[in-house]
Amino acid sequence: MAIMTLILNDISSIFAQWFVARDMGLPMKEETYVIALTRERYPGMRWETTRVMVVKKSWLMETDFPEDSKDCGWDLEYPHHHWRVQTLALMKADMEMGQEYCLTMKAVAPIK
């Protein structure tokens, strides 16, 4: 969990200045994001990669993910990205069961 905390701290630092602006009463919008650390190693890949997925929680919970991620019907940039759809579905399942595998973070941004 220490690695996830480091990632959360790094991402949170991007939004820190806006937390102060919110405290000052400036108009802000707040959203909750789900963060998951993944290890990608697909058939045919020469190396593996670690990816941090940051997804808006409301979108994650509202999206219906197909059982077969290869047949999701989304316009994926590369065919192997269906594994990321599968990861999103697993993230949603974890959140629905109240699992602690994913971190959540509230992000604040100014309203223009």
Buried (B, 14 or more C-beta within 10 A) or exposed (E): EEEBEEBBEEBBEEBEEBBEBBEEEEEBEEEEBBBBBBEBEEEEEEEEEEEEBEBEBEEBBEEEBBEEBEEBEEEBEEEBBBBBBBBBBBBBEBBEEEEEBBBEBEBBEEEE
